[in-house]
Amino acid sequence: MQIEVLPSVAFVYMLIFARVGTMLMLMPALGESSFPARLRLVFALALALVLYPVVFQDYPALPDDLGGILRLVFGEFAIGFLIGLTTRFITFCLQVAGATIAFQVGLGFAQNVDPTQGIQGALFASFLSMVGITLIFATDLHYLFLAAIRDSYVLFRPGAALPVQDAAQMAVNVFADTFRVGIQISAPFIAFGLIFYLGLGVLSRLMPQVQIFFIAMPANILLGLLLLALLLTGIMAWFLDHVTNGVMPFIAQ
């Protein structure tokens, strides 16, 4: 190897790491905040090294001016941010569903720190998020995210103009689907809450001297937990199907 090619090799590796590292820091499963940052950084460096022989020919030559270098670097960051954040939106449906379920069964006040998000959330949302991330690894769906990283070089060529309008429309559609799927997952609990509280209202009118709501609160929580146990398999199957359909547009067919 000639010494004069080393700057070009280092520059291309830096561009690959900029795209891959940004996606890994944002993607679900692979980029969870519960994983140590150093571990994610080492994995991004190793993955960039693995991808280098495959994609280095897609990159243009090292520009002579600083403006050209910065344009390529920020372009790679933008592509990684777009794909990583959009795929992150896909798994937010469990947060929406968990918060809705918690309010319906009377446990909206029970909150803890969600280890997958690093923020405080409803207890049901944290539980569903942990189960969802575990099942992504158990069913090997994380390979779809790795395939999306590789195929990003087919969908978004290095140095080409980023389709901002199409990318924004895709992000909006994914974000809207997140709320749609979250409400669909929690639909049985919404129906349960409406029927349960309607029945409590009727009983309170028939027996006004009895504190119906204080008596019925434990029953509401118990029935909600039983309903969650019965529907958990279907909820996770629906979630995994949603993840698969959400990642497929980023994989070259």
JORAGI-V662724 format. One record per backbone hydrogen bond with DSSP energy under -1.0 kcal/mol. CO is the residue of the C=O (numbers start at 1). NH is the residue of the N-H. Records with the same first field share a line. If there is no record, write none. Layout:
BEGIN
CO: NH  NH
END
This chain:
BEGIN
2: 5
5: 9
6: 10
7: 11
8: 12
9: 13
10: 14
11: 15
12: 16
13: 17
14: 18
15: 19
16: 20
17: 21
18: 22
19: 23
20: 24
21: 25
23: 27
27: 31
28: 30
32: 35
36: 40
37: 41
38: 42
39: 43
40: 44
41: 45
42: 46
43: 47
44: 48
45: 49
46: 50
47: 51
48: 52
51: 55
52: 56
55: 58
56: 59
65: 69
66: 70
67: 71
68: 72
69: 73
70: 74
71: 75
72: 76
73: 77
74: 78
75: 79
76: 80
77: 81
78: 82
79: 83
80: 84
81: 85
82: 86
83: 87
84: 88
85: 89
89: 92
91: 94
92: 96
93: 97
94: 98
95: 99
96: 100
97: 101
98: 102
99: 103
100: 104
101: 105
102: 107
110: 123
112: 121
114: 118
119: 114
121: 112
122: 126
123: 127
124: 128
125: 129
126: 130
127: 131
128: 132
129: 133
130: 134
131: 135
132: 136
133: 137
134: 138
135: 139
136: 141
137: 140
140: 143
141: 144
142: 146
143: 147
144: 148
145: 149
146: 150
147: 151
150: 153
151: 154  155
152: 156
157: 160
162: 164
163: 167
164: 168
165: 169
166: 170
167: 171
168: 172
169: 173
170: 174
171: 175
172: 176
173: 177
174: 178
175: 179
176: 180
177: 181
178: 182
179: 183
180: 184
181: 185
182: 186
186: 190
187: 191
188: 192
189: 193
190: 194
191: 195
192: 196
193: 197
194: 198
195: 199
196: 200
197: 201
198: 202
199: 203
200: 204
201: 205
202: 206
203: 207
207: 210
210: 212
211: 215
212: 216
213: 217
216: 220
217: 221
218: 222
219: 223
220: 224
221: 225
222: 226
223: 227
224: 228
225: 229
226: 230
227: 231
228: 232
231: 235
232: 236
233: 237
234: 238
235: 239
236: 240
237: 241
238: 242
239: 243
240: 244
241: 245
242: 246
243: 247
244: 248
247: 250
248: 251
END
